[in-house]
Amino acid sequence: MKLNKWINQKLLQSISTRIDVKNDYSLKTQQSIKLSVITQFFPPDYAPTGQLIEELVKQLGQQGVDIEVFTSQPGYAFDSHTAALPVERMGRIRVQRSRTAQLWPGRIRGKAVNGILYTLRSALYLLKARQRSNVLLVTTAPPFLPVIGYLAYLLFKIPYVCILYDLYPDIAIALGVISKDNWIARLWRGINRQVWLNAKGIVVLSPAMKQQVLANCPQVADKTSVIHSWANPELIVPIAKQENWFALEHKLVDKFTVLYSGNMGRCHDMATILEAAEELQDEPIQFVCIGGGAKRDELIQQVNELGLLNFTFLPYQDKKVLPYSLTACDLSLVSVDASTESLVVPSKLYSALASGRPIAVICSKYSYLRELVAEAECGGTFDNGDSHALAQFIRLLSRDRKLGERMGKSGRQYLRSHFTPKIISQQYLDVLQQAILSDDAIAMSQSHTK
């Protein structure tokens, strides 16, 4: 018995020692990360991707990571003609912005030109900043930006991690912009494969996106991580409409308010929302659309042609207004066009969860969003085109406010358990640590070979 007890004690000590060594090594790796983040959008631009990156780098900075962000001047979702500061400090974070303002940010060709110019500026930035970084985090904003990570690795051996917000050229093909066999599509796929194969980590925002990536490049399965977007439940807190200045200012208190907040782009199903609003036009229900995007003007024109009075359109709101605009409703809408299922992920879902309001999601039958909404018990999901079912759900919630309250509370609790900045940033930190460790391991292997 004494021998067994002694053996068990030694075994526990050995396990404890290994855990302590691993934790100590992980801490040292974390403290040694010198991260460069390359992304076109960053506050004060209102673009959701930029706001998410800002929250991410703040969390990583609090965990001891030294960070430098290279971004563009605001323009995508920003109306001010005043340039943002070229260099800005936020604790351990240094933000550097390109000096040139964006050109024609509201037009498709303008966005493409701005994306190309920003990518070229990013290459010049890395020539000067490469010695300050030991890992890069590159986004698909603009879509071809990950090429910069690939070139940095080829030229300077800096490991890189890609965040794939959207999958191109797949989206362009799904929207009919180019054909599947077009030379641009074939070239883009070939470049993607090289970028992904050489990346030390790939982050996608949903299980469906991971399946799509692996369908195009199965060799990257082991280094592709599903990390969801997030929202800050400490920033977005439920506020009763009667006490919400935004709801009072826009006369939303006395009507059941259905909110769509965010980009109204080609990947979003606005037609189903319009048809539901048309069905409900004679009822005390108000639709509020906040944001911009390619389909916004078209939607406004259709509303005017139909003579609908139950729509309010507002521009993008500053981040400090979001806690009030997002809670000035009784139901939040999220929509994804069926043709782009698995290619994009609606970041607005997570802020809607934080708002403590029920959610109605319009998506395909095969969307991962259906499982998420069912698990969170936070609302309902509806097929693209099934505007009548959506209208019926809106009627139900307008008549049963307690049901909406239960759904909203359940969704907010689900967010707090799964999708807070603290939870998600730790998952990113794990990917970055692994990128550095794997690169160190390759370097050591090569030195031993020599």
N, C-alpha and C positions, 0 to 999 in steps of 0.2 A: 504493500500500500504506500509506504514511504517513497519507494522507488518510482511508482507511478505518479505520485504527487510531485516529486522532483522533476520528472520528465515533462509533466504538464506545465510547471512553472517556467522551465527553460523554453518550452515551445511558445508560450505566451509572450515571454520576454523577447524572443526572436521575432515574432510577428510584430510586436509593438515597436521594436527597433527598426524593422523594415518600413513600417508605416511612417515613423518619425523621419527617417531618411528621405522617403518619397515626398512627404509634405515639405520638408526643408528644401529639397531640390526644386520642388514646384514653386516655392516662394522665391527662391533665388532666380529661377527662370522668369517668373512674373516681374520681379524687380529689374531684370536686365532687358526687358522688352523695350525697344525704342521704335515706336510704331509711326509710320507715315500713312495717313488716310487720304486717298485721292478720290474726290467726289465733286461733281460739278455744282451740286446744290447744297447749301448750308445757310442757316439763318444769318441775316434777317429775311432771306427768301422763304416764302411760306410753303414751298414744295414739301409734301409729307416725307419724302426720302431724306431731305436735308434735316428736318426736325428729328427724325429717328436717329440719324447719325450723330447729331449734337448730343442727344440723351445718352447714346452709347458711349461716346468718347468721354463724357463727363463721368459716367460710371467707371470706365476703365481707368481714368485718371485718379479717381478716389481709391482704386485698388493698387496704385503705385506704378502705373504704366506711364512712361513719357510719350507724349503724342504730339505729332505735328500734322495739321490738316491743311491740304492744299485744295482750294476751291475757287469758284468763279465769282465775279460780281453778281449780285442778285438781279433777277430779270424774269425768270420763268413765271413766278407768281408774286410779283412785287411791283408796286406802282410808283414808288418814289424814284425821282430822277437823281437823287443824291447817292453818290458811291459809298459803299461800306468801307470801313477802315482796311487799308492794305495789309496790315499786320495787327493782330489782336491777341492778348494773353488772357487765358482763363485757367488759373492754377497751373497744373502741369501740362496744359494744352496750349499750343501755339497755333493760331489760325493765320494762314497766309492766303490772300486773295489775289487773283490775277488783276492787273491794273486796267485792262480793257473792259469796257462795259459790253453787255450782250447786245447783239444786233437783231432787230425785228423779232423779239422773243415770242410774240403771239402767233407767228406764222410757222407753218411746217418747215419751209425751206430755211427760214431764219433759225429755227431750232437745230436743224441739221448743220448749218454753217457754224453756229455757236458751239455745237458739240465737237466738230472737227478742230476749230480754233482752240478750244479748251484742251483737247487731247494733245495738240502740239505744244501748248504752254506747259502741260503736265510733264511732257518729255524734257523740256528745258529745265523745269523745276527739279526733276530728279538728277540731272547732270550736276546741279549745285548741291542738292540735299542728300545725295546717296550715302555720304559718310556719316550722316546723323541718324540713319535708320538701319535696323537689322531685320525688319519685316515690313511688308506693304499690305495694306488692305485697300483693294480697288473695287469699285462698284460698277454696275452697268448703267450709270448715269453720267455720260451718255452711253448707249449700248455697246460701242466698240472700245470703251475705255480699258477693259481688261488686257488689251494688247500691250498697254504700257507696262503692266506687271510682267508680262512675258518677256518684253524687251529688256526690262531692268534685270530680270533673272539671267538672261542670256549674256548681257554685257557686264553686269556687276555682281552676279551671283547673289542678289538679294531675294530671299524667298518671298512669295506673295500668296495671299488668300483672296479669292473672288467672292463678292456677294452678288448673286444673280437675282436682281429685282424682277426682271422681265427676260424672257427667252427669245432672242432674235437669232436667225431670221424667221423663226417659227411664227411669231406674231404677224410679221409683214405678210407671210404666206397665208395665214389664217384670215387676215383681213382683205386678201385679194390684191395687195399692193404689188407683189411680185409672185411669179409662179414657182412651184416647187423645184422645177428643173432649170430655172433661170441661173445664169452664170454667177450672178451676185450671190444668190442663195447658196450655191455650191461652194463658192469661195469662202463665204462667211462661215459655213459649217466646218470647212477645213481649218480655218483660223481658230474657231472655237475649240476644236479637238486639240490643237497644239497648245492653246492657252490652258485648257483644263488638264491635259496630261502633265504639264509642267508645273501647275499650281501645287502648293503644299496643302491647300485646303480649299474646298468649294462649299459655300453656304447657299442653300436655297430656302425658300420661305414656306414651303408646304410639301407634304409627301407626294402630291401629284406632280409638282415641279421636279422632284428628284427622279421619279419614274421617267419623265420626259428627257432629262439630262442623260440618264443611263441608257435610254433607248438610242440616243445619238452617240454615246461614248461609254460603253459598259465598263471600260477599264478603270474608271474613276470612282467606282462604287465605294471603296474603302475610305476615300477621303472626302466624300460628299456628305454634309451634315444638314439635317432639317432643323433650322432655327427660326421660329416664328417671329413676326413683328411683335410689338408690344405697345402698351400705353401706361402712363404714370397715374395710378389711382390716388396719389397724394396731390397731384396737380388738378386732375379732373374729378371733382367731387359732386355727387347729386345735389341739385338745388331745386327747390320747389319753384314752379313757374311764377307763382304769385310774388316770390322774393327775388326773382331773377331780372336784373335790369334790362338784359338783352330781350327777353320775352316781353317785358312791359313796353320797351321802346318800339318793337315791331308788331305790337298788338296781337300777340300769340297766346295770351293767357286764357281767353274765354273759348278758344276753339281747340279741338283735338288736333295737335300739330304733328305732321309726318315730315321728318327731316332727312334730306340727302346732303351730306357735307363732304366735299372733296372734289376730285377730278371727274368731270363728265366727258370722258374720252371715248375713243373708238372701241375700247375693250369693255365698256360698261353698257349694260342694257337699260337705256332710258325709255325705250318704247313701251315696255310693260308698265313702268311707273306712270307714264302719260295716260295709257288706256285705263288704268285703275283710277286715276284722278278724274278722268272724264266720266266714269261710272259714278263717282262720288260727288260730282260737282254741285248737287242740290242739297248736300248734307253739311253740317257744321264742322267740316274737316279742312284743314289748311295744309298744303304742301309747300315746304320751304327748301329751296335748292341753294346751297352756299358753295361757291367755288368757281372754277372755270373749266376749260377743256374744249376739245374739238366739237363736241355735240351740244355745247351750251347754247350757242346762237340759234342752232337748228331747233332745239327744244323750245326756246322762247318764241320763235316764229310759229311753231305748231300750236303752242298755247294761245297765241293771239289769233291765229286763224280759226281755232275752235271756239274762241270767245270764252275761255275758261277764266274764272275769277278766283279760283282757289289755289293759285300759285304765287309765291313770292320768290324773287331771285335776288341774291346778295353776292357780293364779291368774296374772295378769300378773306379770312379774318386773321388778324395778328395773333400770334401764339398766346398773348396775355388775354385775348378775348375768348379763346377756345373753351375754357371751363364754363363760360356762360352760354356761348352759342350752341355747344353740344348738349347742354342740359335744358335748352329752351324748347323742348319737344316732348311728345308723349310716345313716339315710336321713331326708331332710326332705320334707315334703309341702306342696304348694301346690295350692289348688283354687279354681276360678271356676265359678259356676253358668252353665249354657249360656244361660239367659235374659238374663244381664247381660254377655255377651261384648261387648267394645268400650265398655262403660259404666264399668267399674272396672278398676283395675290392682293386683295383689297386691304390696304393698311387701315382704312377707315373702320374696319370691323373692331379693332382693338380699342380705339378711343370710344366707339359706341358702347362696348362692354363696360368701360370705365364710367360712363355717364350714368349708369344705373337705370337705363331705359331699355325696354324690350326691343328686339331687332327682327326685322323681316329681311331675309336674304333671297335674292333672285339669282338662280344659278341652274346649271344643268343637273340632270338626275344623278350624274356620277361625281359630282363635286365633293371634295373633302369637307367643304363647309357644312354640308348636311349633318355629317357625323359630329362635327364640333358643336353646332347649335343644339343638336339633340342631347349631347353629353352635358352641355352647360345649362340646358333647360331655360334658355334665354329668349326664345321667340319661335319663329316659324320659317320654313324654307319653301320656295315656290319655283315651279318650272318657268323657264324663259317663255314668255308669251301668255302665261296663265294669269292675266290681269284680274279676272273675276275672283279667283281664289285669294289673291292679294287684297282685293277690295273687301271681300268678306272678312278676312283676318283684321283689317283695319276697323271695320264696323264692330267686330267682336270686342276689340280692345277699347274702342271708344265708349262702349256700353258697360264694360266690365273693367273698371279702373284697377280693382284689386288684383286681377289676373296680370295686368301689365306691371304692377308694382312687384309682384312675386317674381316674374320673369326678369325684370330689371335687377333686382337684388341678387338673384341666382347668377346672372351673367357677370355682375361685378365681382362676386365672390370667386367665380371661375377664373376671371382675369387675375385676381390677387394670388391665386394658387398656381397659375401657369405662365402668365405673360407680363410680369412687371419688369422694369428696367434692371433691377438687381438680379433677378433670375436669369434673364436673357443675356445680360452682359457676362455672367459667369460662363455661359455656354460659349460665347465668343472668345473669352479668355482661354478656355480650354483648347479651342481650335488654334489660336495664335501660339500658345505654348507648344502644342504639338508640331506646328509648322517650324518653329525654331529648333525643337528637339530633333525632328526628322532631318532637318538641314545639317545640324551638328553631326548626326550619326553618319550621314553621307560623306561629310568632310573628313571625319575620322577614318572611315572605311577607305577613302581614296588615299589618305596619308599613309595608312598601313600597307596598302597595295604598292605604293611607291617604295 
